[in-house]
Amino acid sequence: MNNDPGNIRIDDYTYDLPVDRIAKYPLPVRDTSKLLIWRKSEIKDSHFRQLPEIIDRDTLLVFNNTRVIRARLIFVKDSGAVIEIFCLEPLEPHDFAGNLSAGPGVEWKCLIGNLKRWKKGPLSTRFHAAGNDHMLQATRLLDEGDAFRIRFDWDESNITFGEILETTGHVPIPPYLGRDDDESDRSRYQTMYARVEGSVAAPTAGLHFTPETLELLDKAGIERAEVTLHVSAGTFRPVKSEKIADHKMHTEHFFISAETVSKLKHNNILAVGTTTVRTLESIYWLGSAIAAGREPSGEVPSVSQWEPYENESLISREEALDSLLNWITGRSEAQAEVEVRTDIIIVPGYRFRMVTAMLTNFHQPGSTLLLLVAAFTGKEWKEIYSHALNAGYRFLSYGDSMLLMP
């Protein structure tokens, strides 16, 4: 492993991405997207619907089943000023499920668009739910670093905050699409298997799957497992520092069960998307810490940004998973699943412990997601991206995908 990953220069991981190569909308049919295959340093072109014929039969496919919430709320002041509140993370109640199912009085960590026009006082907007018009009010409470703590109240206790977002909120499509969300994004910026609400960005590698693709995978005897990582807006945060040491990686929350950990005792794991990669590798490091006698403290255990580089582990994947499994099943407050915070950053020099193959889209120049791909493919990431640009692949969230198999 790279003993000094902080010295990695972000300028070494960029490329020229023409604006017209960014897919602003998805293709009409999900699995007609192109699929670049990188296998043992060879590159081939295919289409996503051929995936069940391409991957090995002894593969365990791991999906992120998070569901995108309509996290952008628009308020218009009497002056005509438009204020956007982007809900990032629940604060009270602190868990996603509890917050989204709660009545009036929830609090969120939020970004605010056009902040200079919101000097004081609450904001209000009308919404329609349960056959009637209602009023939603937003009150700015405290600064939360580069964001704000916002309290939301409304006039009907039988309506949940999740229902308000569903009826009033806008789909948080990526800013680089350069357009407003529309009706099609409500279904297309969501995987077919999404079921656990909490993300403010889609795990886009999964957008290509259709029910037919999943059925063919099942018929081929390819096993599946699911994890839940709620994708944060930090996934779009650009790296502004010259060296990666000065970049603070965004925090994301994931959830694991004993059943899932048991399934991960597999020799050939194909992670669907970088969010799944981040989850699986964090699972190893959490288990490794437990095996080394460093049991998690606090209500929500965490994996730090530089954990893999500061605590080089010789513990096998099996031992790490066994330690984590014993810890989960042995907790006195035995729960169906455990919530974990991860700040882990995966950069060139990282040694992958869980993932043996991955599906992912093509990422922005100079991003931490591109660094993750470069960590997996080595210097060949440049050849892969050059081939994709020359062969007419579509890039970013609604673009084509690649299957990486070292």
C-alpha positions in Angstrom: 0.0 0.0 0.0 1.1 3.6 -0.7 2.7 4.6 2.6 2.2 8.3 1.8 -1.1 8.6 -0.2 -1.5 12.2 0.9 1.2 13.2 -1.5 -0.9 12.2 -4.5 -1.4 15.2 -6.8 -4.9 15.6 -8.1 -3.6 17.1 -11.3 -2.3 13.7 -12.2 -5.8 12.3 -12.2 -7.6 14.6 -14.6 -8.5 14.5 -18.3 -10.3 16.6 -20.9 -14.1 15.9 -20.8 -15.9 17.8 -23.6 -19.3 19.1 -22.5 -21.1 17.3 -25.3 -19.9 13.9 -23.9 -21.9 14.5 -20.6 -25.2 12.6 -20.8 -27.8 15.1 -19.8 -30.6 12.5 -20.0 -30.7 8.7 -19.8 -31.3 6.5 -22.8 -34.9 5.5 -23.4 -34.2 1.9 -22.4 -31.8 1.4 -19.4 -29.9 -1.7 -20.5 -29.2 -0.5 -24.1 -26.3 1.6 -22.7 -22.8 0.7 -23.8 -20.5 -1.3 -21.6 -16.7 -1.1 -21.7 -15.1 -4.3 -20.5 -11.6 -4.1 -19.0 -10.4 -7.6 -18.2 -6.8 -8.4 -17.4 -5.6 -5.2 -19.2 -7.7 -5.9 -22.4 -10.5 -3.6 -23.4 -13.6 -4.7 -25.3 -16.8 -2.9 -26.2 -20.2 -4.4 -25.4 -23.7 -3.4 -24.2 -25.1 -3.6 -20.7 -27.8 -6.2 -21.6 -25.0 -8.7 -22.3 -23.8 -8.5 -18.7 -25.3 -11.9 -17.7 -23.3 -13.6 -20.4 -20.1 -11.8 -19.5 -19.5 -12.2 -15.8 -18.3 -15.5 -14.2 -21.0 -17.8 -12.8 -19.3 -17.9 -9.4 -19.7 -14.2 -8.9 -21.5 -12.6 -6.0 -23.1 -9.3 -7.2 -23.5 -6.8 -4.4 -26.0 -3.9 -4.9 -26.6 -0.7 -3.0 -30.4 -0.6 -2.5 -30.6 3.0 -1.3 -33.5 5.1 -2.6 -33.1 8.8 -3.6 -35.3 11.2 -1.8 -36.6 14.4 -3.4 -34.3 16.4 -1.2 -34.5 19.9 -2.8 -37.3 22.2 -1.4 -38.1 25.5 -3.1 -39.4 28.5 -1.2 -40.4 31.8 -2.8 -40.4 34.9 -0.6 -42.9 37.8 -0.9 -40.2 39.8 -2.7 -40.0 37.1 -5.4 -36.6 35.8 -4.2 -36.2 32.1 -4.7 -34.5 30.1 -1.9 -33.6 26.5 -2.3 -33.1 24.2 0.7 -31.2 21.0 0.0 -31.7 18.4 2.7 -28.4 16.6 3.3 -28.6 14.6 6.5 -31.2 14.1 9.3 -30.4 15.6 12.7 -33.5 15.2 14.7 -34.6 12.4 14.7 -31.1 11.5 13.6 -31.9 8.3 11.7 -33.3 8.4 8.1 -36.2 6.1 8.7 -37.3 7.8 11.9 -37.0 11.3 10.4 -38.8 10.6 7.2 -41.7 8.9 9.1 -41.9 11.7 11.7 -44.5 14.5 12.0 -43.8 18.2 12.4 -40.6 19.4 14.0 -37.9 17.5 12.2 -34.4 19.0 11.8 -31.9 18.5 8.9 -28.4 19.6 8.0 -29.0 21.5 4.8 -27.4 23.6 2.1 -29.1 26.8 1.2 -29.2 28.3 -2.3 -29.4 32.1 -2.6 -28.6 32.4 1.1 -27.9 36.1 0.9 -31.7 36.7 0.2 -32.7 34.8 3.4 -31.5 37.2 6.1 -33.9 36.4 9.0 -37.3 34.8 9.9 -38.9 31.6 8.7 -39.7 30.7 5.1 -43.1 29.3 4.1 -44.6 27.4 1.1 -47.8 25.7 0.4 -48.1 22.0 -0.4 -51.0 19.7 -1.3 -51.3 16.3 0.6 -54.2 14.1 1.8 -56.6 16.0 -0.4 -55.9 19.4 1.3 -53.6 22.4 1.0 -51.1 22.8 3.9 -48.3 25.1 4.9 -44.6 24.1 5.3 -42.3 26.3 7.3 -38.5 26.3 7.4 -36.5 28.0 10.2 -32.8 28.5 10.2 -31.3 27.5 13.6 -27.5 27.1 13.6 -24.5 26.9 11.3 -23.3 23.3 10.7 -19.9 23.8 9.2 -20.4 24.5 5.6 -24.2 23.9 5.9 -27.1 24.9 8.2 -29.4 23.3 10.8 -32.9 23.8 9.5 -36.2 23.0 11.4 -39.2 22.1 9.3 -42.8 22.4 10.7 -46.2 22.0 9.1 -49.8 22.1 10.1 -50.9 18.5 9.9 -49.5 15.9 12.4 -50.7 13.0 10.3 -48.5 13.9 7.4 -44.9 12.7 7.5 -41.8 14.6 6.3 -41.2 11.8 3.8 -44.6 12.5 2.3 -43.9 16.2 2.1 -40.6 15.5 0.2 -42.5 13.1 -2.1 -45.2 15.7 -3.0 -43.2 18.9 -2.8 -39.5 18.2 -3.2 -37.4 18.1 -6.4 -35.1 15.3 -7.6 -31.5 16.2 -6.7 -30.0 15.5 -10.1 -26.3 16.4 -10.3 -25.4 20.1 -10.9 -23.2 19.1 -13.9 -26.2 18.2 -15.9 -26.9 21.9 -16.2 -30.7 21.6 -16.2 -33.7 21.5 -13.9 -35.1 18.2 -12.9 -38.2 17.0 -14.8 -40.9 14.3 -14.5 -38.7 11.6 -16.1 -36.0 12.0 -13.4 -38.5 10.8 -10.8 -38.2 7.3 -12.1 -35.0 7.3 -14.1 -32.7 8.8 -11.4 -33.6 5.8 -9.3 -32.5 2.1 -9.6 -35.1 -0.5 -10.2 -34.2 -2.2 -6.9 -34.1 0.9 -4.7 -36.1 0.5 -1.5 -34.4 2.2 1.5 -35.0 5.9 1.4 -32.1 8.2 2.4 -29.8 9.2 -0.6 -29.5 12.6 -2.1 -27.7 11.2 -5.1 -28.2 8.0 -7.0 -25.8 5.0 -7.0 -25.6 5.5 -10.8 -23.9 2.2 -11.8 -27.2 0.5 -10.9 -29.3 2.7 -13.2 -28.6 0.3 -16.1 -30.2 -2.7 -14.6 -33.7 -3.8 -15.8 -36.0 -6.5 -14.4 -35.1 -8.5 -17.5 -31.3 -8.2 -16.7 -31.9 -9.2 -13.1 -34.0 -12.2 -14.2 -31.3 -13.4 -16.6 -28.7 -13.1 -13.8 -30.9 -15.2 -11.6 -31.4 -17.8 -14.3 -27.6 -18.0 -14.7 -27.3 -18.9 -11.1 -25.4 -15.7 -10.2 -25.9 -14.8 -6.5 -26.9 -11.4 -5.3 -26.6 -9.5 -2.0 -27.6 -6.0 -0.9 -26.1 -3.3 1.3 -27.5 0.1 2.0 -25.3 3.2 1.8 -27.1 6.6 1.7 -25.2 8.6 -1.0 -24.4 12.1 0.2 -24.1 15.3 -1.8 -20.4 15.1 -1.0 -20.0 12.6 -3.8 -20.1 15.7 -6.2 -17.7 17.7 -4.0 -14.6 18.7 -6.2 -11.1 18.2 -4.9 -9.8 21.8 -4.6 -6.5 21.0 -2.9 -3.3 20.4 -4.8 -2.6 17.2 -2.8 -5.1 14.7 -1.6 -3.8 15.0 2.0 -5.6 18.4 2.2 -9.0 17.1 1.0 -11.6 16.2 3.6 -13.6 13.2 2.5 -17.3 13.3 2.9 -19.1 11.1 5.4 -21.7 8.6 4.4 -23.8 6.2 6.4 -24.3 2.5 5.6 -26.2 -0.3 7.2 -25.3 -4.0 7.5 -26.9 -7.1 8.9 -25.4 -10.4 10.1 -27.0 -12.1 7.1 -25.2 -9.8 4.7 -21.9 -10.2 6.4 -22.2 -14.0 6.2 -23.0 -13.7 2.4 -19.8 -11.7 1.9 -17.6 -14.7 2.6 -17.3 -15.2 -1.1 -14.1 -15.4 -3.2 -15.4 -13.4 -6.2 -17.3 -10.2 -5.3 -18.5 -7.8 -8.1 -19.5 -4.5 -6.5 -22.2 -2.5 -8.4 -20.9 1.1 -8.1 -18.4 3.0 -6.2 -20.8 3.4 -3.2 -20.9 -0.4 -2.9 -17.1 -0.5 -3.1 -16.8 2.1 -0.3 -19.3 0.1 1.8 -17.6 -3.3 1.3 -14.1 -2.0 1.9 -15.3 -0.1 5.0 -16.8 -3.4 6.3 -13.4 -5.0 6.1 -11.7 -2.2 8.0 -14.4 -2.2 10.7 -14.0 -6.0 11.1 -10.2 -5.6 11.1 -10.3 -3.1 13.9 -12.6 -5.4 16.0 -10.2 -8.4 15.3 -7.3 -6.2 16.5 -9.1 -5.4 19.8 -10.2 -1.9 18.8 -13.9 -2.4 19.2 -16.1 0.6 18.1 -17.2 3.1 20.7 -20.2 5.3 20.6 -23.7 4.7 19.3 -22.6 4.7 15.6 -19.3 3.0 14.8 -17.1 4.7 12.2 -14.3 4.2 9.8 -11.9 7.1 9.5 -10.6 8.6 6.2 -7.1 7.4 6.6 -7.8 4.1 8.5 -6.4 1.8 5.8 -3.2 3.8 5.5 -2.5 4.4 9.2 -3.3 0.9 10.4 -2.0 -1.6 7.8 -3.7 -4.9 8.5 -2.5 -8.4 8.0 -5.9 -9.8 9.0 -7.6 -11.9 6.3 -10.9 -11.0 4.9 -12.5 -14.1 6.5 -11.1 -13.2 9.9 -12.3 -9.6 9.6 -15.8 -10.7 8.6 -16.0 -13.3 11.4 -15.0 -10.7 13.9 -17.6 -8.3 12.6 -20.2 -11.0 12.6 -19.5 -12.0 16.2 -19.6 -8.3 17.2 -23.0 -7.8 15.5 -24.6 -10.9 16.9 -23.1 -10.4 20.3 -24.4 -6.9 20.9 -26.7 -6.7 23.9 -29.2 -4.5 22.1 -29.3 -7.1 19.2 -30.6 -5.3 16.1 -31.5 -6.5 12.7 -28.8 -4.3 11.2 -26.1 -1.9 12.4 -25.5 1.6 11.2 -21.9 2.7 10.4 -20.3 6.0 9.4 -17.5 5.9 6.9 -15.1 8.6 5.8 -12.8 6.2 4.0 -11.0 7.5 1.0 -9.7 5.0 -1.6 -6.7 6.3 -3.7 -3.9 4.8 -5.8 -1.8 2.4 -3.7 -4.8 1.1 -1.8 -5.0 -2.7 -1.5 -8.5 -3.9 -2.0 -9.6 -6.5 0.5 -13.2 -7.3 -0.5 -13.9 -6.3 -4.1 -12.5 -8.4 -7.0 -14.5 -6.7 -9.8 -16.7 -3.6 -10.1 -19.3 -2.0 -12.3 -19.1 1.8 -12.5 -19.9 4.8 -14.7 -17.3 7.2 -16.1 -16.5 9.9 -13.5 -15.6 13.5 -13.4 -11.9 14.6 -14.0 -10.1 15.2 -10.7 -12.7 13.6 -8.5 -12.3 11.1 -5.6 -14.4 8.7 -7.6 -11.8 8.7 -10.4 -9.1 8.2 -7.8 -10.9 5.1 -6.6 -11.1 3.7 -10.2 -7.3 4.5 -10.6 -6.7 2.6 -7.3 -8.4 -0.4 -8.9 -6.9 -0.3 -12.4 -3.6 1.3 -11.8 -2.2 3.6 -14.5 -4.4 1.9 -17.1 -7.3 4.2 -16.1 -5.9 6.6 -18.6 -6.1 4.1 -21.4 -9.6 3.1 -20.4 -10.9 6.7 -20.4 -9.1 7.5 -23.6 -10.7 4.5 -25.3 -14.2 5.5 -24.0 -13.8 9.1 -25.3 -12.6 7.9 -28.7 -15.4 5.2 -28.9 -18.3 7.6 -28.3 -19.2 6.5 -24.7 -21.5 8.8 -22.8 -20.1 10.1 -19.4 -21.2 10.7 -15.8 -24.5 9.8 -14.0 -26.7 9.2 -17.0 -23.9 7.9 -19.2 -22.6 4.4 -20.1 -20.7 2.1 -17.8 -17.6 -0.1 -17.5 -17.0 -3.5 -16.0 -13.5 -3.6 -14.4 -12.0 -7.1 -13.8 -8.2 -7.0 -13.0 
